[in-house]
């Protein structure tokens, strides 16, 4: 896994996963755009969630409710009153923080001179229509859940569902976070994947446990093993106003620490009850806001008892951005692909030391590492490997007097880096933005190029696997470019493929290279689709 969030931020920017919003105007804090690879990864996460939770179950329907809703929704959901975070200002450095995030000390300057907490509503406001008055006032939704609750009766009657059943929805949510930070982790505009699962009162605790298991299984399926998730049984004092019990699934992000990726709440009959009329007749257990505006009773007719009941709700709610950040962190690795020969290491070691000296850095490769460089194989490979990121950084440093040394170092180190070192994103193939990349061994050989392009078109035609063609470098470099974005398979078309190689038996076959093992296999073009189909959805 990644050891620092910077690795992911750099990769995301370098390869086009994530860009800061409105970057050419200085950006917009807490808002990000998903680039060509980011949108694929995000869509794949959402599709996998949808497939698992809607298609592969018998008890789920989907929904896509609007972002703008009648203001009364937010009155009766409790958000107008309670979606507040206590804010404090640091009198010393003027930074503003959420009181529950900082434990009385300003994280920026360390001062304890903070103002008293005061409430701040995190909902964004906007205006509908040309006249700004109280009737035109609206919020951008801070969660997708309410769109499900207010449509409960619509879905129930049109789908003829029986309890228990659920409604799934994916969509944007907006929160005016005080300090958006930590890249995709805390932002102001994000996407949620939410399920509201309606059950008979009394069966809620059992279903809460079942959903906990189902959700852990999904996280495992997309590459976050159970052992990497901690379940936080939220103490009563910290529970949201609607919750009887909540399990937060926590993932340990580099730098950010152990943080919530998904909340699984037992919301009781709070929401359907709050949005109903005639509340006094509904035997509600939750304390709800008295509602004189709703025109509906959000109840379910239970045939067994002949009664109308207000279902309890279990809500698994996950953020797409936090999920994407977690799978990128989890899959990230910088690694040596094969041992570097000792004499090459020694030469680079010398050049590195000279370079470090010239830029005024006293540290050198340690004596031990140098001895190792001269004497042994494996350890020294490791010794330099650990320095390679640093070499890369040094190579990027400007400075006139260092240019010559830098060039020399680059001349020696770069090929070693290219040949022996890689960044790889071990995404589950099902999430990989690109499933297959096809390369021509020679980019100016007409038949090889035409064959490679035909292979790419053929694989893409099935529609299932995003396949690209790339001829912008030597094969080794192309492999590394795909490794770092998580492409599970690379295909190379060579002279053998077109019947002009050494082995005529290889005509019509291509090399398929596996991202994780780096093993290569010859596969007939005619069998490629069958070979890849299951592997790219693993
Ligand atoms: P936090 O305590 O971290 O602010 P929360 O408990 O308010 O989160 P919920 O209201 O439970 O979050 O929202 C459900 C999910 O939506 C979270 O688990 C998270 O994945 C996602 N989410 C919430 N707020 C943000 C945000 N500002 N940026 C990105 N994702 C978010």
Boltz pocket constraint, residues with backbone or C-beta under 6 A from the ligand:
constraints:
  - pocket:
      binder: B
      contacts: [[A, 143], [A, 175], [A, 177], [A, 184], [A, 185], [A, 186], [A, 187], [A, 188], [A, 190], [A, 191], [A, 192], [A, 260], [A, 261], [A, 262], [A, 263], [A, 317], [A, 318], [A, 319], [A, 320], [A, 321], [A, 322]]
      max_distance: 6.0
